[in-house]
């Protein structure tokens, strides 16, 4: 594996790749069905076999981060660009809102080799010391090594239940010792005028 000119260069073999990858390849690429009754990251990652070299890149997420998996790594599935197929050990669903699947994160777990993440901004590697906590917005999480984070959202009031609106500040809290990779956060609703509330609310 080599990263050059914004592309990940991979050799012939079996690979887990993001949807639509690889961007170019020599020889043939065969897409294989991922076996299993419940494969939580099936919607984000595909299994491909390449007979020659290939190049992977996502133009909507141009920043690449190589993460060695000397320790078990949990990576946000939708941000995985490419990884060796044999490195995957499982997948899980992380819930920022406790006891709810709303806005949950699908995470792929890797136990060896490496994984390359594709993000919209540059990434930062944060070390969380033993006894410390780190709170991160869910859309900023890229990957982590260590204990699984817990979700947090402010207490819901009566209006939050009656009115169809999203919860306020959602956070994932990591507990040390851990290593967390993050990217920049954004607000998809920025610049959108809020709906006027009915009178009396």
C-alpha positions in Angstrom: 0.0 0.0 0.0 1.2 3.5 -0.9 -0.4 6.9 -0.7 0.6 9.3 -3.5 -1.0 12.2 -5.2 -4.2 11.9 -3.2 -4.7 8.2 -4.1 -4.2 5.0 -2.2 -2.3 2.5 -4.4 -3.0 -1.2 -3.6 -1.8 -4.4 -5.1 -3.7 -7.5 -6.2 -5.7 -9.0 -3.4 -8.9 -8.9 -1.3 -9.9 -5.5 0.0 -12.7 -3.8 1.9 -13.4 -0.5 0.0 -15.9 2.3 0.3 -18.8 2.5 -2.1 -17.7 3.2 -5.7 -14.1 2.2 -5.2 -11.6 1.6 -6.6 -11.5 4.6 -8.9 -9.1 2.9 -11.4 -7.5 -0.5 -11.7 -5.3 -2.8 -13.9 -6.7 -6.1 -14.9 -10.1 -7.0 -13.4 -12.0 -6.2 -10.2 -14.6 -8.7 -8.9 -17.1 -7.6 -6.3 -17.9 -10.4 -3.8 -21.0 -10.8 -1.6 -20.1 -10.3 2.0 -21.2 -13.3 3.9 -23.2 -13.2 7.1 -26.8 -12.8 8.2 -26.2 -9.4 10.0 -23.4 -7.4 8.5 -23.8 -3.9 10.0 -21.4 -2.2 7.7 -22.7 -3.8 4.5 -24.2 -0.5 3.4 -20.9 1.4 3.6 -18.2 -1.1 2.6 -17.8 -3.5 -0.3 -15.5 -6.6 -0.7 -13.5 -6.6 -3.9 -10.8 -8.8 -5.4 -8.3 -7.1 -7.7 -6.2 -9.1 -10.2 -3.8 -6.1 -10.6 -2.9 -2.8 -9.0 -5.7 -0.3 -8.2 -6.1 3.3 -7.1 -8.7 4.4 -4.5 -9.8 8.0 -3.9 -13.0 9.9 -3.1 -13.3 13.4 -4.5 -15.9 14.4 -1.8 -13.5 13.4 0.9 -10.0 14.2 -0.3 -8.0 14.0 2.9 -6.4 10.6 3.6 -5.3 9.3 7.0 -3.3 6.0 7.3 -4.0 4.3 10.7 -1.9 1.3 11.6 -3.8 -1.3 13.6 -1.2 -2.4 16.1 -4.0 -2.3 18.6 -7.7 -2.8 17.8 -9.2 0.1 15.9 -12.8 1.1 15.6 -13.4 3.2 12.4 -16.5 5.0 11.2 -17.6 2.8 8.3 -18.7 5.6 6.0 -15.3 7.1 6.2 -13.3 4.0 5.5 -11.6 4.2 2.0 -9.7 0.9 1.9 -8.4 -1.8 4.2 -7.2 -5.4 3.8 -10.2 -7.7 4.0 -8.5 -9.9 6.6 -8.0 -7.0 9.0 -11.7 -6.7 9.7 -12.9 -8.3 12.9 -16.5 -7.1 13.2 -18.9 -4.1 13.2 -21.1 -2.4 15.7 -23.6 0.4 16.0 -22.7 3.4 18.3 -25.7 5.4 19.6 -25.1 9.1 20.4 -28.7 9.2 21.7 -28.9 6.5 24.4 -31.4 3.8 23.7 -32.2 5.2 20.2 -31.0 4.3 16.7 -31.5 7.9 15.6 -28.3 9.4 14.2 -26.3 6.3 15.2 -22.8 5.6 13.8 -21.9 2.3 12.1 -18.4 1.4 13.1 -16.1 -1.2 11.5 -13.5 -2.9 13.8 -10.0 -3.8 12.6 -7.6 -6.0 14.6 -4.5 -6.0 12.4 -2.8 -4.5 9.4 -4.0 -1.0 8.6 -6.9 1.1 7.4 -7.0 4.3 5.3 -9.7 6.8 6.2 -11.0 9.5 3.8 -12.4 12.7 5.4 -13.6 16.1 4.3 -11.0 17.9 6.4 -7.6 17.1 7.9 -7.5 14.8 10.9 -6.1 15.2 14.3 -4.8 12.4 16.6 -5.8 13.0 20.2 -4.3 11.1 23.1 -6.7 10.6 26.1 -4.8 9.9 29.3 -6.0 7.4 31.9 -8.8 9.1 33.9 -9.4 11.8 31.4 -12.5 12.2 29.2 -12.9 13.7 25.7 -16.2 14.8 24.2 -16.5 14.9 20.4 -19.4 15.7 18.1 -20.5 12.5 16.3 -19.9 13.9 12.8 -16.3 14.7 13.8 -15.3 11.2 14.9 -13.1 9.3 12.5 -11.7 6.4 14.5 -10.6 5.4 18.0 -8.5 2.9 19.9 -9.7 2.1 23.4 -13.0 1.7 25.2 -16.3 2.2 23.4 -17.6 5.8 23.9 -20.9 6.6 25.5 -23.5 8.9 24.0 -24.9 12.1 25.5 -27.7 14.5 24.7 -29.5 17.1 26.9 -32.6 16.0 28.8 -35.6 16.0 26.6 -38.5 18.2 27.6 -42.2 17.9 26.8 -41.8 20.1 23.6 -39.0 17.8 22.3 -41.4 14.9 22.5 -44.4 16.7 20.9 -42.6 18.7 18.2 -40.6 16.8 15.4 -37.3 18.5 15.9 -33.8 17.1 16.4 -32.2 17.0 19.8 -29.7 19.7 20.8 -26.0 19.2 21.4 -25.2 15.5 20.8 -21.8 14.2 22.0 -19.8 11.1 22.2 -17.6 10.8 25.3 -14.4 8.9 25.2 -12.7 7.6 28.4 -8.9 7.2 28.7 -6.7 5.6 28.1 -7.6 6.0 24.4 -6.5 7.4 21.1 -9.1 9.3 19.0 -8.9 10.5 15.5 -11.1 13.5 14.6 -11.9 15.7 11.7 -13.6 19.1 11.5 -17.3 19.3 12.4 -20.0 21.1 10.4 -23.6 22.0 10.6 -25.7 20.8 7.6 -28.4 23.3 8.6 -26.2 26.3 8.7 -27.7 29.3 6.8 -31.2 27.8 6.9 -33.9 29.9 8.5 -35.5 28.2 11.5 -39.1 27.4 11.3 -41.4 29.8 13.1 -42.9 28.2 16.1 -46.7 28.2 16.5 -48.0 31.0 18.8 -48.1 30.0 22.5 -45.1 27.6 22.3 
